Amino acid sequence: MTTKCCPSELPSQKELILQLLKQELKSYRFFNGLREIGLDDSFYHSDFSSLLLTYIGFDDEENATYDFYFALLEKYSTYFQPNEETVMKLALRVYLELVAELKSRQELKKD
């Protein structure tokens, strides 16, 4: 049995963002479950928010941007089902809402 150590081709930026969002949703759901039963240690919680927001095109570090991002994770993690197709669909929804928010903010800046 042979396994590949790394892909022969790097994913596109959008594919990378979707994969990271997928992992963020899984992690967010897992740590919310731990919090619900009284176990809370956010030190071990991965946080790709800055990386993802930068890749999507946000160039600010305002609290409102991060609040919006984490509200999306909260919202979509409630629909979480333990299968890859569902998680990818949720990641895509988060991505599309982030892109729409970015475009909305860019339009406001133009005015």
NORSULHU-V52160 format. One record per helix or strand. SS is the DSSP state (H for helix, E for strand). FROM is the first residue (numbers start at 0). LEN is the number of residues. If there is no record, write none. Layout:
# NORSULHU-V52160
SS|FROM|LEN, SS|FROM|LEN
This chain:
# NORSULHU-V52160
H|12|24, H|41|3, H|48|8, H|62|15, H|83|27
